[in-house]
Structures are given as C-alpha cells and as structure tokens.
Amino acid sequence: MKKILLLFILTCSTYLYSQTSQYVEFPDINSEVSSNKARIYVIRPTGKLSHYYITLASNGSIIGRLDYKNYLCWDVDAGTYNLEGAFEGNKIRKDQTENKDFFTINAKEGKTYYIRLSPAYGLTTGKASFDVIEPEKAKEYIKKFPQPKVKYVD
C-alpha cells in the first residue's frame, strides 16, 4: 500500500511541477476560437527523451518551452506561421540542423490546428519532429495534460 501511495504522489508531483512554460497569451480553451483568429495547439504526448525540453518558436519569436506530456496553445491572426522546434541548449537557427525541425501552418480564420511535436533519436543528439495529429486524439491529450505555466502579461 505504501508503494502505491508513493507512486501516486510521484506521478502527481510530475504533473504539478511541470516545466512547460508559455511566453505568449494563453487563450480560453473552453471557448471556440474567435471568428477572426486561428488557434494553434502544439502537443508533446510522449515521454521519449523526457529529460530534454523542446523550445518552440513561431516566425522567429519564442512561444514556449515544452516538456513531455504537455502542450502549448495560442491564438493568431490569419497568415503563415513557420514553427521551429529545437532541444533546449541547442539554439533555434543554429548552424547544425540535426536537433530541430520546422513546420508551416497557413492559418485560416476560425480554424484550430493540432500539431504533435515529438522527440526522436538523431545520430549524435535528439531531434524535434513535427506532424499533424488527429483532432479527436489531440483533444484527449489536452484533457489529460496540465496547462502550461504562462509567463506573459498584457
């Protein structure tokens, strides 16, 4: 019984002390996206390479720092958004490209985009990898995962 309780406490503390941070405004995810905006979710569902954080940028601006089993979410105006993911400690746009990946979204008003950002093993270091995730699966993750710690104020 004590082992089960200890395991439960450790699991809860992992979620309570998540290191995922978001540096842009976090929208009200319980309401629909505004008709003149688009919403982007970037979800990191796996624990693979969990000891590495992934830094996420959009059009050259840092959006947040993503830990495993977490997500980031923000609203944008319609337009093209170039997402970049890189393992922490490996700067975005550094000459080496093994540790990062890129993904482009042509955001349309009123739409929501669900993107998976997964770590993968590279030749000498881990690398980030983007792909589209099915909305139903993404919504399951969003319900289970904690919201990011928002480090942004108007």
Secondary structure, 3 states (H helix, E strand, C coil): CHHHHHHHHHHHHHHHCCCCEECCCCCCCCCCCCCCCEEEEEEECCCCCCCCCEEEEECCEEEEEECCCEEEEEEECCEEEEEEEEECCCCCCCCCCCCEEEEEEEECCCCEEEEEEEEEECCCCEEEEEEECCHHHHHHHHHHCCCCEECCCC
